[in-house]
Amino acid sequence: MHLPGKKPYLTQADAKGIKVGVVANKMTADFWRAMGANAIPTNVAEIASSSQTGLIDTCPTPFAFYVPSGLNKVLPVMTKLPQWESAGVSLMNKGAYDKMPAELRAVDSALTAVHLKDAGKKACEGAK
């Protein structure tokens, strides 16, 4: 998860009381409430203006959206956290994947293995 802000968010204590822009679904809102934050339903098109006005302090944002949206000018500190607030899937056309250089496919496979191993470890830790 990428979390932009005016300060880094490095511990759960850093999330206590902050206003987090979230997509309007129960799972995401429950995640942030459990972290001690206030979940504020926010439309993607309103993230920058809501940050500027103080309606929200942060909003989990893909890094690919951060600079092109101008959000980096409003929330200049980006924290990458090893957690996810919601489920997601990445898909790629097999023909396009097969055309990628072997070295790039190897990197993708290695990163996928790390994420799967990490996700399984976190799931087991959460069950304790």
MOPAC internal coordinates of N, CA, C and O (Angstrom, degrees):
PM7 1SCF
backbone

  N    0.0000 0     0.00 0     0.00 0    0    0    0
  C    1.4352 1     0.00 0     0.00 0    1    0    0
  C    1.5231 1   108.48 1     0.00 0    2    1    0
  O    1.2310 1   120.54 1   -43.90 1    3    2    1
  N    1.3135 1   116.58 1   136.10 1    3    2    1
  C    1.4593 1   122.59 1   174.59 1    5    3    2
  C    1.5243 1   107.65 1  -104.71 1    6    5    3
  O    1.2310 1   121.08 1   -52.83 1    7    6    5
  N    1.3226 1   115.54 1   127.17 1    7    6    5
  C    1.4568 1   120.92 1  -175.38 1    9    7    6
  C    1.5298 1   109.70 1  -125.84 1   10    9    7
  O    1.2310 1   120.00 1   -79.46 1   11   10    9
  N    1.3414 1   117.61 1   100.54 1   11   10    9
  C    1.4597 1   119.97 1   179.08 1   13   11   10
  C    1.5275 1   111.03 1   -79.89 1   14   13   11
  O    1.2310 1   120.66 1   -27.06 1   15   14   13
  N    1.3113 1   116.34 1   152.94 1   15   14   13
  C    1.4613 1   119.81 1   177.97 1   17   15   14
  C    1.5161 1   110.77 1  -170.16 1   18   17   15
  O    1.2310 1   121.54 1     6.87 1   19   18   17
  N    1.3104 1   114.67 1  -173.13 1   19   18   17
  C    1.4614 1   120.38 1   175.28 1   21   19   18
  C    1.5185 1   110.00 1   -91.55 1   22   21   19
  O    1.2310 1   121.20 1   173.33 1   23   22   21
  N    1.3462 1   115.31 1    -6.67 1   23   22   21
  C    1.4615 1   122.50 1   177.46 1   25   23   22
  C    1.5250 1   107.45 1  -146.99 1   26   25   23
  O    1.2310 1   119.85 1   -17.22 1   27   26   25
  N    1.3168 1   117.89 1   162.78 1   27   26   25
  C    1.4725 1   118.86 1   176.68 1   29   27   26
  C    1.5254 1   110.75 1   -76.22 1   30   29   27
  O    1.2310 1   120.82 1   -29.35 1   31   30   29
  N    1.3118 1   116.03 1   150.65 1   31   30   29
  C    1.4650 1   122.88 1   175.04 1   33   31   30
  C    1.5215 1   106.57 1  -115.00 1   34   33   31
  O    1.2310 1   120.58 1   -82.33 1   35   34   33
  N    1.3277 1   116.49 1    97.67 1   35   34   33
  C    1.4612 1   120.70 1  -171.83 1   37   35   34
  C    1.5232 1   114.02 1  -106.90 1   38   37   35
  O    1.2310 1   120.12 1   158.84 1   39   38   37
  N    1.3276 1   117.38 1   -21.16 1   39   38   37
  C    1.4617 1   120.53 1  -179.90 1   41   39   38
  C    1.5205 1   108.82 1  -134.16 1   42   41   39
  O    1.2310 1   121.06 1   -13.58 1   43   42   41
  N    1.3181 1   115.57 1   166.42 1   43   42   41
  C    1.4624 1   119.59 1   177.43 1   45   43   42
  C    1.5300 1   109.94 1   -60.82 1   46   45   43
  O    1.2310 1   120.01 1   146.63 1   47   46   45
  N    1.3134 1   117.58 1   -33.37 1   47   46   45
  C    1.4663 1   120.94 1   178.90 1   49   47   46
  C    1.5318 1   110.86 1   -61.20 1   50   49   47
  O    1.2310 1   119.80 1   148.65 1   51   50   49
  N    1.3313 1   117.98 1   -31.35 1   51   50   49
  C    1.4621 1   121.42 1   177.99 1   53   51   50
  C    1.5275 1   112.07 1   -65.15 1   54   53   51
  O    1.2310 1   120.15 1   156.63 1   55   54   53
  N    1.3268 1   117.31 1   -23.37 1   55   54   53
  C    1.4660 1   121.26 1  -178.76 1   57   55   54
  C    1.5321 1   112.36 1   -87.19 1   58   57   55
  O    1.2310 1   120.40 1   165.49 1   59   58   57
  N    1.3051 1   116.83 1   -14.51 1   59   58   57
  C    1.4701 1   119.70 1  -175.73 1   61   59   58
  C    1.5332 1   110.88 1   -61.14 1   62   61   59
  O    1.2310 1   121.23 1   -59.29 1   63   62   61
  N    1.3181 1   115.25 1   120.71 1   63   62   61
  C    1.4550 1   121.88 1   175.39 1   65   63   62
  C    1.5200 1   116.19 1    81.77 1   66   65   63
  O    1.2310 1   119.63 1   174.58 1   67   66   65
  N    1.3437 1   118.32 1    -5.42 1   67   66   65
  C    1.4657 1   118.19 1   179.98 1   69   67   66
  C    1.5222 1   109.84 1   -75.33 1   70   69   67
  O    1.2310 1   120.85 1   -20.21 1   71   70   69
  N    1.3195 1   115.98 1   159.79 1   71   70   69
  C    1.4600 1   123.01 1   178.02 1   73   71   70
  C    1.5216 1   107.92 1  -101.30 1   74   73   71
  O    1.2310 1   121.08 1   -65.88 1   75   74   73
  N    1.3295 1   115.55 1   114.12 1   75   74   73
  C    1.4617 1   121.52 1  -175.62 1   77   75   74
  C    1.5217 1   109.96 1  -109.02 1   78   77   75
  O    1.2310 1   120.95 1   -57.53 1   79   78   77
  N    1.3252 1   115.79 1   122.47 1   79   78   77
  C    1.4568 1   119.84 1   173.81 1   81   79   78
  C    1.5208 1   108.97 1   -70.40 1   82   81   79
  O    1.2310 1   120.59 1   -50.33 1   83   82   81
  N    1.3156 1   116.47 1   129.67 1   83   82   81
  C    1.4660 1   120.70 1  -178.17 1   85   83   82
  C    1.5259 1   110.27 1  -132.99 1   86   85   83
  O    1.2310 1   121.28 1   -24.92 1   87   86   85
  N    1.3301 1   115.17 1   155.08 1   87   86   85
  C    1.4523 1   119.41 1   169.63 1   89   87   86
  C    1.5210 1   106.36 1   -69.46 1   90   89   87
  O    1.2310 1   120.92 1   -29.91 1   91   90   89
  N    1.2979 1   115.84 1   150.09 1   91   90   89
  C    1.4743 1   119.31 1  -173.77 1   93   91   90
  C    1.5274 1   111.52 1   -78.99 1   94   93   91
  O    1.2310 1   121.03 1   -99.21 1   95   94   93
  N    1.3327 1   115.63 1    80.79 1   95   94   93
  C    1.4615 1   119.04 1   170.21 1   97   95   94
  C    1.5317 1   108.72 1  -146.24 1   98   97   95
  O    1.2310 1   121.09 1   -28.56 1   99   98   97
  N    1.2995 1   115.52 1   151.44 1   99   98   97
  C    1.4642 1   121.54 1  -173.30 1  101   99   98
  C    1.5220 1   112.75 1   -61.91 1  102  101   99
  O    1.2310 1   119.82 1   138.84 1  103  102  101
  N    1.3273 1   117.95 1   -41.16 1  103  102  101
  C    1.4619 1   120.73 1  -176.11 1  105  103  102
  C    1.5294 1   111.40 1   -61.30 1  106  105  103
  O    1.2310 1   120.60 1   134.68 1  107  106  105
  N    1.3244 1   116.46 1   -45.32 1  107  106  105
  C    1.4596 1   120.14 1  -179.15 1  109  107  106
  C    1.5258 1   110.90 1   -67.04 1  110  109  107
  O    1.2310 1   120.47 1   135.10 1  111  110  109
  N    1.3221 1   116.70 1   -44.90 1  111  110  109
  C    1.4648 1   120.44 1   178.96 1  113  111  110
  C    1.5316 1   110.64 1   -61.58 1  114  113  111
  O    1.2310 1   120.16 1   137.43 1  115  114  113
  N    1.3254 1   117.30 1   -42.57 1  115  114  113
  C    1.4737 1   120.99 1   178.88 1  117  115  114
  C    1.5243 1   111.28 1   -63.13 1  118  117  115
  O    1.2310 1   120.19 1   140.82 1  119  118  117
  N    1.3349 1   117.23 1   -39.18 1  119  118  117
  C    1.4575 1   120.87 1   178.35 1  121  119  118
  C    1.5248 1   110.11 1   -57.76 1  122  121  119
  O    1.2310 1   120.29 1   129.40 1  123  122  121
  N    1.3402 1   117.05 1   -50.60 1  123  122  121
  C    1.4647 1   119.74 1  -176.74 1  125  123  122
  C    1.5225 1   112.53 1   -69.95 1  126  125  123
  O    1.2310 1   120.27 1   145.60 1  127  126  125
  N    1.3174 1   117.10 1   -34.40 1  127  126  125
  C    1.4728 1   118.82 1   175.17 1  129  127  126
  C    1.5289 1   110.35 1   -63.20 1  130  129  127
  O    1.2310 1   120.51 1   139.87 1  131  130  129
  N    1.3207 1   116.63 1   -40.13 1  131  130  129
  C    1.4701 1   120.54 1   178.28 1  133  131  130
  C    1.5278 1   110.99 1   -63.78 1  134  133  131
  O    1.2310 1   120.20 1   152.67 1  135  134  133
  N    1.3287 1   117.21 1   -27.33 1  135  134  133
  C    1.4611 1   121.68 1   178.20 1  137  135  134
  C    1.5345 1   111.41 1   -81.73 1  138  137  135
  O    1.2310 1   120.27 1   173.66 1  139  138  137
  N    1.3417 1   117.09 1    -6.34 1  139  138  137
  C    1.4626 1   121.19 1   179.65 1  141  139  138
  C    1.5144 1   113.87 1    92.99 1  142  141  139
  O    1.2310 1   120.44 1  -171.00 1  143  142  141
  N    1.3262 1   116.77 1     9.00 1  143  142  141
  C    1.4621 1   121.59 1  -179.06 1  145  143  142
  C    1.5263 1   110.77 1   -97.51 1  146  145  143
  O    1.2310 1   121.09 1   -12.35 1  147  146  145
  N    1.3093 1   115.52 1   167.65 1  147  146  145
  C    1.4589 1   122.15 1   175.08 1  149  147  146
  C    1.5248 1   107.86 1  -100.13 1  150  149  147
  O    1.2310 1   120.58 1   -61.28 1  151  150  149
  N    1.3298 1   116.50 1   118.72 1  151  150  149
  C    1.4639 1   121.32 1  -179.22 1  153  151  150
  C    1.5225 1   109.17 1   -84.75 1  154  153  151
  O    1.2310 1   120.52 1   -58.89 1  155  154  153
  N    1.3334 1   116.61 1   121.11 1  155  154  153
  C    1.4580 1   122.62 1  -179.25 1  157  155  154
  C    1.5280 1   108.37 1  -115.53 1  158  157  155
  O    1.2310 1   119.44 1   -69.04 1  159  158  157
  N    1.3588 1   118.67 1   110.96 1  159  158  157
  C    1.4715 1   118.81 1   177.95 1  161  159  158
  C    1.5250 1   110.23 1   -56.40 1  162  161  159
  O    1.2310 1   120.98 1   -54.04 1  163  162  161
  N    1.3458 1   115.74 1   125.96 1  163  162  161
  C    1.4610 1   121.04 1  -175.18 1  165  163  162
  C    1.5201 1   109.84 1  -138.82 1  166  165  163
  O    1.2310 1   120.92 1   -50.73 1  167  166  165
  N    1.3119 1   115.84 1   129.27 1  167  166  165
  C    1.4523 1   122.51 1   175.60 1  169  167  166
  C    1.5294 1   108.39 1   -72.73 1  170  169  167
  O    1.2310 1   119.82 1   -37.41 1  171  170  169
  N    1.3094 1   117.95 1   142.59 1  171  170  169
  C    1.4703 1   121.87 1  -178.81 1  173  171  170
  C    1.5291 1   111.05 1   -54.68 1  174  173  171
  O    1.2310 1   120.30 1   140.69 1  175  174  173
  N    1.3148 1   117.03 1   -39.31 1  175  174  173
  C    1.4643 1   120.33 1  -178.48 1  177  175  174
  C    1.5290 1   112.24 1   -68.49 1  178  177  175
  O    1.2310 1   119.87 1   166.70 1  179  178  177
  N    1.3238 1   117.85 1   -13.30 1  179  178  177
  C    1.4618 1   121.29 1  -176.95 1  181  179  178
  C    1.5276 1   113.86 1  -107.49 1  182  181  179
  O    1.2310 1   119.74 1  -174.05 1  183  182  181
  N    1.3286 1   118.09 1     5.95 1  183  182  181
  C    1.4675 1   120.68 1  -176.73 1  185  183  182
  C    1.5251 1   111.34 1   -60.81 1  186  185  183
  O    1.2310 1   119.86 1   129.70 1  187  186  185
  N    1.3235 1   117.86 1   -50.30 1  187  186  185
  C    1.4683 1   120.68 1  -176.91 1  189  187  186
  C    1.5274 1   111.20 1   -63.71 1  190  189  187
  O    1.2310 1   119.96 1   131.97 1  191  190  189
  N    1.3283 1   117.67 1   -48.03 1  191  190  189
  C    1.4701 1   119.39 1  -178.46 1  193  191  190
  C    1.5229 1   111.16 1   -67.17 1  194  193  191
  O    1.2310 1   119.88 1   142.90 1  195  194  193
  N    1.3227 1   117.84 1   -37.10 1  195  194  193
  C    1.4701 1   120.49 1   177.80 1  197  195  194
  C    1.5228 1   111.15 1   -66.29 1  198  197  195
  O    1.2310 1   120.52 1   147.95 1  199  198  197
  N    1.3317 1   116.61 1   -32.05 1  199  198  197
  C    1.4676 1   121.12 1   176.40 1  201  199  198
  C    1.5273 1   110.59 1   -71.15 1  202  201  199
  O    1.2310 1   120.88 1   139.21 1  203  202  201
  N    1.3178 1   115.93 1   -40.79 1  203  202  201
  C    1.4694 1   120.73 1  -179.56 1  205  203  202
  C    1.5273 1   111.90 1   -64.76 1  206  205  203
  O    1.2310 1   120.40 1   141.54 1  207  206  205
  N    1.3227 1   116.85 1   -38.46 1  207  206  205
  C    1.4663 1   120.64 1  -176.89 1  209  207  206
  C    1.5246 1   113.35 1   -84.91 1  210  209  207
  O    1.2310 1   120.49 1   170.79 1  211  210  209
  N    1.3409 1   116.67 1    -9.21 1  211  210  209
  C    1.4579 1   120.06 1  -179.90 1  213  211  210
  C    1.5142 1   113.88 1    88.47 1  214  213  211
  O    1.2310 1   120.24 1  -174.96 1  215  214  213
  N    1.3405 1   117.15 1     5.04 1  215  214  213
  C    1.4623 1   119.63 1   177.13 1  217  215  214
  C    1.5293 1   109.98 1   -61.72 1  218  217  215
  O    1.2310 1   120.81 1   142.45 1  219  218  217
  N    1.3507 1   116.06 1   -37.55 1  219  218  217
  C    1.4593 1   121.09 1   175.57 1  221  219  218
  C    1.5241 1   109.44 1  -129.99 1  222  221  219
  O    1.2310 1   120.92 1   -25.51 1  223  222  221
  N    1.3343 1   115.84 1   154.49 1  223  222  221
  C    1.4675 1   121.99 1   175.97 1  225  223  222
  C    1.5188 1   111.97 1   -96.34 1  226  225  223
  O    1.2310 1   120.86 1   153.22 1  227  226  225
  N    1.3181 1   115.96 1   -26.78 1  227  226  225
  C    1.4580 1   121.86 1  -178.02 1  229  227  226
  C    1.5168 1   108.96 1  -160.03 1  230  229  227
  O    1.2310 1   121.14 1   -11.08 1  231  230  229
  N    1.3122 1   115.43 1   168.92 1  231  230  229
  C    1.4616 1   121.68 1   175.35 1  233  231  230
  C    1.5254 1   106.90 1  -157.65 1  234  233  231
  O    1.2310 1   119.56 1   -60.16 1  235  234  233
  N    1.3306 1   118.44 1   119.84 1  235  234  233
  C    1.4625 1   119.51 1   179.19 1  237  235  234
  C    1.5350 1   109.37 1   -52.93 1  238  237  235
  O    1.2310 1   121.21 1   -54.37 1  239  238  237
  N    1.3189 1   115.30 1   125.63 1  239  238  237
  C    1.4551 1   120.57 1  -171.50 1  241  239  238
  C    1.5250 1   110.23 1  -138.89 1  242  241  239
  O    1.2310 1   119.96 1   -47.20 1  243  242  241
  N    1.3268 1   117.69 1   132.80 1  243  242  241
  C    1.4665 1   118.23 1   173.89 1  245  243  242
  C    1.5268 1   109.51 1   -60.63 1  246  245  243
  O    1.2310 1   120.74 1   -40.57 1  247  246  245
  N    1.3152 1   116.19 1   139.43 1  247  246  245
  C    1.4597 1   119.70 1  -178.04 1  249  247  246
  C    1.5306 1   111.25 1   -58.49 1  250  249  247
  O    1.2310 1   120.41 1   147.97 1  251  250  249
  N    1.3222 1   116.83 1   -32.03 1  251  250  249
  C    1.4710 1   120.88 1  -179.35 1  253  251  250
  C    1.5307 1   111.61 1   -64.33 1  254  253  251
  O    1.2310 1   119.50 1   159.87 1  255  254  253
  N    1.3212 1   118.56 1   -20.13 1  255  254  253
  C    1.4665 1   123.85 1   179.79 1  257  255  254
  C    1.5278 1   111.46 1   -93.87 1  258  257  255
  O    1.2310 1   120.46 1   156.13 1  259  258  257
  N    1.3195 1   116.73 1   -23.87 1  259  258  257
  C    1.4642 1   123.78 1  -170.33 1  261  259  258
  C    1.5338 1   113.75 1   -57.74 1  262  261  259
  O    1.2310 1   119.66 1   125.34 1  263  262  261
  N    1.3175 1   118.25 1   -54.66 1  263  262  261
  C    1.4614 1   120.91 1  -177.75 1  265  263  262
  C    1.5312 1   111.74 1   -78.58 1  266  265  263
  O    1.2310 1   118.81 1   131.19 1  267  266  265
  N    1.3395 1   119.88 1   -48.81 1  267  266  265
  C    1.4682 1   118.95 1  -178.59 1  269  267  266
  C    1.5280 1   113.56 1   -58.52 1  270  269  267
  O    1.2310 1   119.73 1   150.74 1  271  270  269
  N    1.3236 1   118.12 1   -29.26 1  271  270  269
  C    1.4593 1   121.52 1  -179.12 1  273  271  270
  C    1.5289 1   112.70 1   -79.66 1  274  273  271
  O    1.2310 1   120.71 1   165.88 1  275  274  273
  N    1.3449 1   116.24 1   -14.12 1  275  274  273
  C    1.4663 1   120.12 1  -175.95 1  277  275  274
  C    1.5200 1   112.52 1    84.67 1  278  277  275
  O    1.2310 1   120.25 1  -177.75 1  279  278  277
  N    1.3141 1   117.14 1     2.25 1  279  278  277
  C    1.4612 1   120.90 1  -178.91 1  281  279  278
  C    1.5238 1   111.85 1   -62.05 1  282  281  279
  O    1.2310 1   120.74 1   152.36 1  283  282  281
  N    1.3411 1   116.20 1   -27.64 1  283  282  281
  C    1.4664 1   120.19 1   178.80 1  285  283  282
  C    1.5296 1   112.26 1   -63.38 1  286  285  283
  O    1.2310 1   119.83 1   158.24 1  287  286  285
  N    1.3174 1   117.93 1   -21.76 1  287  286  285
  C    1.4597 1   121.27 1   178.38 1  289  287  286
  C    1.5270 1   111.41 1   -80.78 1  290  289  287
  O    1.2310 1   120.60 1   153.52 1  291  290  289
  N    1.3229 1   116.45 1   -26.48 1  291  290  289
  C    1.4684 1   121.92 1  -178.43 1  293  291  290
  C    1.5301 1   110.98 1   -92.15 1  294  293  291
  O    1.2310 1   120.99 1   137.83 1  295  294  293
  N    1.3235 1   115.72 1   -42.17 1  295  294  293
  C    1.4695 1   122.68 1  -179.45 1  297  295  294
  C    1.5275 1   107.31 1  -122.18 1  298  297  295
  O    1.2310 1   119.72 1   -93.65 1  299  298  297
  N    1.3292 1   118.15 1    86.35 1  299  298  297
  C    1.4626 1   122.03 1  -168.14 1  301  299  298
  C    1.5322 1   117.00 1   -76.33 1  302  301  299
  O    1.2310 1   119.53 1   171.22 1  303  302  301
  N    1.3262 1   118.50 1    -8.78 1  303  302  301
  C    1.4672 1   120.35 1  -178.24 1  305  303  302
  C    1.5307 1   108.80 1  -108.12 1  306  305  303
  O    1.2310 1   120.55 1   -56.58 1  307  306  305
  N    1.3284 1   116.55 1   123.42 1  307  306  305
  C    1.4666 1   120.49 1   179.21 1  309  307  306
  C    1.5199 1   109.31 1  -109.49 1  310  309  307
  O    1.2310 1   120.93 1   -55.31 1  311  310  309
  N    1.3293 1   115.84 1   124.69 1  311  310  309
  C    1.4594 1   121.78 1   177.00 1  313  311  310
  C    1.5226 1   108.27 1  -109.70 1  314  313  311
  O    1.2310 1   120.56 1   -52.59 1  315  314  313
  N    1.3224 1   116.53 1   127.41 1  315  314  313
  C    1.4679 1   120.81 1   175.50 1  317  315  314
  C    1.5222 1   107.10 1   -99.94 1  318  317  315
  O    1.2310 1   121.08 1   -60.86 1  319  318  317
  N    1.3201 1   115.54 1   119.14 1  319  318  317
  C    1.4582 1   121.26 1  -178.51 1  321  319  318
  C    1.5260 1   110.61 1  -107.93 1  322  321  319
  O    1.2310 1   120.07 1   -35.79 1  323  322  321
  N    1.3200 1   117.47 1   144.21 1  323  322  321
  C    1.4699 1   120.37 1  -179.43 1  325  323  322
  C    1.5315 1   111.45 1   -84.94 1  326  325  323
  O    1.2310 1   120.56 1  -126.94 1  327  326  325
  N    1.3216 1   116.53 1    53.06 1  327  326  325
  C    1.4642 1   120.30 1   179.44 1  329  327  326
  C    1.5136 1   109.20 1  -151.23 1  330  329  327
  O    1.2310 1   121.44 1   -14.29 1  331  330  329
  N    1.3169 1   114.85 1   165.71 1  331  330  329
  C    1.4443 1   121.31 1   179.73 1  333  331  330
  C    1.5083 1   107.63 1  -128.87 1  334  333  331
  O    1.2310 1   120.55 1   -37.30 1  335  334  333
  N    1.3225 1   116.56 1   142.70 1  335  334  333
  C    1.4507 1   120.95 1   179.38 1  337  335  334
  C    1.5164 1   111.84 1   -94.01 1  338  337  335
  O    1.2310 1   120.66 1   165.37 1  339  338  337
  N    1.3239 1   116.35 1   -14.63 1  339  338  337
  C    1.4534 1   119.65 1  -179.42 1  341  339  338
  C    1.5206 1   109.27 1  -153.43 1  342  341  339
  O    1.2310 1   121.50 1   -17.37 1  343  342  341
  N    1.3046 1   114.73 1   162.63 1  343  342  341
  C    1.4596 1   119.90 1  -179.89 1  345  343  342
  C    1.5190 1   110.04 1   -73.84 1  346  345  343
  O    1.2310 1   120.60 1   -28.20 1  347  346  345
  N    1.3022 1   116.45 1   151.80 1  347  346  345
  C    1.4556 1   119.92 1   178.50 1  349  347  346
  C    1.5165 1   110.64 1  -158.63 1  350  349  347
  O    1.2310 1   121.31 1   -19.24 1  351  350  349
  N    1.2950 1   115.10 1   160.76 1  351  350  349
  C    1.4522 1   121.25 1  -179.31 1  353  351  350
  C    1.5254 1   107.98 1  -136.52 1  354  353  351
  O    1.2310 1   120.61 1   -41.83 1  355  354  353
  N    1.3160 1   116.44 1   138.17 1  355  354  353
  C    1.4632 1   121.00 1   173.25 1  357  355  354
  C    1.5191 1   107.50 1  -110.00 1  358  357  355
  O    1.2310 1   120.82 1   -50.16 1  359  358  357
  N    1.3026 1   116.04 1   129.84 1  359  358  357
  C    1.4613 1   121.15 1  -179.58 1  361  359  358
  C    1.5179 1   109.62 1  -121.55 1  362  361  359
  O    1.2310 1   121.24 1   -30.09 1  363  362  361
  N    1.3295 1   115.23 1   149.91 1  363  362  361
  C    1.4573 1   120.04 1   176.48 1  365  363  362
  C    1.5170 1   108.45 1  -145.11 1  366  365  363
  O    1.2310 1   120.76 1   -37.48 1  367  366  365
  N    1.2983 1   116.16 1   142.52 1  367  366  365
  C    1.4522 1   122.28 1   177.39 1  369  367  366
  C    1.5302 1   108.95 1   -61.20 1  370  369  367
  O    1.2310 1   120.21 1   -52.18 1  371  370  369
  N    1.3415 1   117.20 1   127.82 1  371  370  369
  C    1.4596 1   120.69 1  -177.16 1  373  371  370
  C    1.5305 1   111.79 1   -61.10 1  374  373  371
  O    1.2310 1   120.12 1   143.14 1  375  374  373
  N    1.3260 1   117.38 1   -36.86 1  375  374  373
  C    1.4611 1   120.16 1   178.28 1  377  375  374
  C    1.5247 1   111.34 1   -62.52 1  378  377  375
  O    1.2310 1   120.55 1   137.75 1  379  378  377
  N    1.3421 1   116.55 1   -42.25 1  379  378  377
  C    1.4666 1   120.78 1   177.85 1  381  379  378
  C    1.5273 1   110.16 1   -66.83 1  382  381  379
  O    1.2310 1   120.54 1   139.55 1  383  382  381
  N    1.3363 1   116.58 1   -40.45 1  383  382  381
  C    1.4680 1   120.72 1   179.00 1  385  383  382
  C    1.5309 1   110.26 1   -61.84 1  386  385  383
  O    1.2310 1   121.10 1   134.19 1  387  386  385
  N    1.3297 1   115.51 1   -45.81 1  387  386  385
  C    1.4640 1   120.27 1  -178.64 1  389  387  386
  C    1.5328 1   112.51 1   -63.14 1  390  389  387
  O    1.2310 1   119.96 1   154.62 1  391  390  389
  N    1.3327 1   117.68 1   -25.38 1  391  390  389
  C    1.4658 1   121.81 1   179.40 1  393  391  390
  C    1.5256 1   112.53 1   -83.90 1  394  393  391
  O    1.2310 1   120.12 1   168.93 1  395  394  393
  N    1.3325 1   117.37 1   -11.07 1  395  394  393
  C    1.4666 1   120.11 1   178.83 1  397  395  394
  C    1.5223 1   109.45 1   -67.70 1  398  397  395
  O    1.2310 1   119.67 1   -31.83 1  399  398  397
  N    1.3428 1   118.23 1   148.17 1  399  398  397
  C    1.4681 1   120.21 1   176.32 1  401  399  398
  C    1.5334 1   110.38 1   -57.42 1  402  401  399
  O    1.2310 1   120.81 1   -33.02 1  403  402  401
  N    1.3136 1   116.06 1   146.98 1  403  402  401
  C    1.4647 1   121.86 1  -178.17 1  405  403  402
  C    1.5263 1   111.97 1   -55.46 1  406  405  403
  O    1.2310 1   120.59 1   142.19 1  407  406  405
  N    1.3481 1   116.48 1   -37.81 1  407  406  405
  C    1.4741 1   119.60 1  -179.22 1  409  407  406
  C    1.5322 1   110.73 1   -63.04 1  410  409  407
  O    1.2310 1   120.40 1   140.51 1  411  410  409
  N    1.3321 1   116.85 1   -39.49 1  411  410  409
  C    1.4628 1   121.12 1  -179.34 1  413  411  410
  C    1.5267 1   110.62 1   -70.46 1  414  413  411
  O    1.2310 1   120.39 1   140.48 1  415  414  413
  N    1.3318 1   116.86 1   -39.52 1  415  414  413
  C    1.4759 1   119.49 1   176.19 1  417  415  414
  C    1.5188 1   110.26 1   -63.30 1  418  417  415
  O    1.2310 1   119.95 1   143.85 1  419  418  417
  N    1.3362 1   117.70 1   -36.15 1  419  418  417
  C    1.4698 1   121.27 1   178.49 1  421  419  418
  C    1.5260 1   110.46 1   -65.47 1  422  421  419
  O    1.2310 1   120.22 1   138.93 1  423  422  421
  N    1.3266 1   117.18 1   -41.07 1  423  422  421
  C    1.4687 1   120.73 1   177.77 1  425  423  422
  C    1.5196 1   109.58 1   -63.66 1  426  425  423
  O    1.2310 1   120.26 1   134.98 1  427  426  425
  N    1.3353 1   117.10 1   -45.02 1  427  426  425
  C    1.4628 1   121.13 1   178.92 1  429  427  426
  C    1.5323 1   110.64 1   -59.35 1  430  429  427
  O    1.2310 1   120.26 1   134.86 1  431  430  429
  N    1.3203 1   117.11 1   -45.14 1  431  430  429
  C    1.4698 1   120.91 1   179.77 1  433  431  430
  C    1.5296 1   111.43 1   -62.89 1  434  433  431
  O    1.2310 1   120.52 1   138.55 1  435  434  433
  N    1.3250 1   116.62 1   -41.45 1  435  434  433
  C    1.4666 1   120.49 1   179.83 1  437  435  434
  C    1.5225 1   110.70 1   -65.50 1  438  437  435
  O    1.2310 1   119.93 1   136.22 1  439  438  437
  N    1.3284 1   117.75 1   -43.78 1  439  438  437
  C    1.4674 1   120.44 1   179.05 1  441  439  438
  C    1.5148 1   111.33 1   -65.55 1  442  441  439
  O    1.2310 1   120.34 1   140.36 1  443  442  441
  N    1.3249 1   116.96 1   -39.64 1  443  442  441
  C    1.4623 1   120.37 1   177.81 1  445  443  442
  C    1.5248 1   110.15 1   -61.78 1  446  445  443
  O    1.2310 1   120.10 1   136.83 1  447  446  445
  N    1.3077 1   117.42 1   -43.17 1  447  446  445
  C    1.4709 1   121.18 1   178.75 1  449  447  446
  C    1.5216 1   111.28 1   -61.45 1  450  449  447
  O    1.2310 1   120.16 1   138.46 1  451  450  449
  N    1.3268 1   117.29 1   -41.54 1  451  450  449
  C    1.4699 1   121.20 1   178.61 1  453  451  450
  C    1.5170 1   110.07 1   -63.19 1  454  453  451
  O    1.2310 1   120.36 1   134.04 1  455  454  453
  N    1.3260 1   116.93 1   -45.96 1  455  454  453
  C    1.4623 1   120.34 1  -179.06 1  457  455  454
  C    1.5264 1   111.28 1   -64.07 1  458  457  455
  O    1.2310 1   120.30 1   138.44 1  459  458  457
  N    1.3322 1   117.04 1   -41.56 1  459  458  457
  C    1.4607 1   119.78 1   179.51 1  461  459  458
  C    1.5286 1   111.04 1   -65.04 1  462  461  459
  O    1.2310 1   120.66 1   137.37 1  463  462  461
  N    1.3253 1   116.34 1   -42.63 1  463  462  461
  C    1.4643 1   120.61 1   179.04 1  465  463  462
  C    1.5262 1   109.85 1   -63.31 1  466  465  463
  O    1.2310 1   120.40 1   134.31 1  467  466  465
  N    1.3407 1   116.84 1   -45.69 1  467  466  465
  C    1.4590 1   122.28 1  -179.67 1  469  467  466
  C    1.5262 1   111.00 1   -63.96 1  470  469  467
  O    1.2310 1   120.37 1   137.77 1  471  470  469
  N    1.3385 1   116.89 1   -42.23 1  471  470  469
  C    1.4632 1   120.69 1  -179.57 1  473  471  470
  C    1.5265 1   110.28 1   -63.84 1  474  473  471
  O    1.2310 1   120.30 1   138.48 1  475  474  473
  N    1.3316 1   117.03 1   -41.52 1  475  474  473
  C    1.4656 1   120.22 1   178.51 1  477  475  474
  C    1.5112 1   111.79 1   -65.06 1  478  477  475
  O    1.2310 1   120.61 1   139.71 1  479  478  477
  N    1.3282 1   116.45 1   -40.29 1  479  478  477
  C    1.4653 1   121.31 1   178.67 1  481  479  478
  C    1.5247 1   110.15 1   -63.14 1  482  481  479
  O    1.2310 1   120.31 1   135.70 1  483  482  481
  N    1.3424 1   117.01 1   -44.30 1  483  482  481
  C    1.4664 1   120.93 1  -179.53 1  485  483  482
  C    1.5198 1   110.57 1   -66.01 1  486  485  483
  O    1.2310 1   120.21 1   142.03 1  487  486  485
  N    1.3392 1   117.21 1   -37.97 1  487  486  485
  C    1.4556 1   120.01 1   178.84 1  489  487  486
  C    1.5284 1   110.75 1   -63.76 1  490  489  487
  O    1.2310 1   120.52 1   140.31 1  491  490  489
  N    1.3248 1   116.61 1   -39.69 1  491  490  489
  C    1.4627 1   120.20 1   178.48 1  493  491  490
  C    1.5182 1   111.34 1   -68.72 1  494  493  491
  O    1.2310 1   120.38 1   139.76 1  495  494  493
  N    1.3345 1   116.88 1   -40.24 1  495  494  493
  C    1.4518 1   120.29 1   178.69 1  497  495  494
  C    1.5272 1   110.90 1   -64.39 1  498  497  495
  O    1.2310 1   120.94 1   142.10 1  499  498  497
  N    1.3436 1   115.81 1   -37.90 1  499  498  497
  C    1.4578 1   119.93 1   179.64 1  501  499  498
  C    1.5110 1   113.11 1   -68.36 1  502  501  499
  O    1.2310 1   120.37 1   156.21 1  503  502  501
  N    1.3329 1   116.91 1   -23.79 1  503  502  501
  C    1.4731 1   121.12 1  -179.41 1  505  503  502
  C    1.5192 1   112.51 1   -81.54 1  506  505  503
  O    1.2310 1   120.46 1   166.98 1  507  506  505
  N    1.3460 1   116.72 1   -13.02 1  507  506  505
  C    1.4703 1   119.35 1  -177.67 1  509  507  506
  C    1.5030 1   111.57 1   -70.33 1  510  509  507
  O    1.2310 1   120.10 1   180.00 1  511  510  509

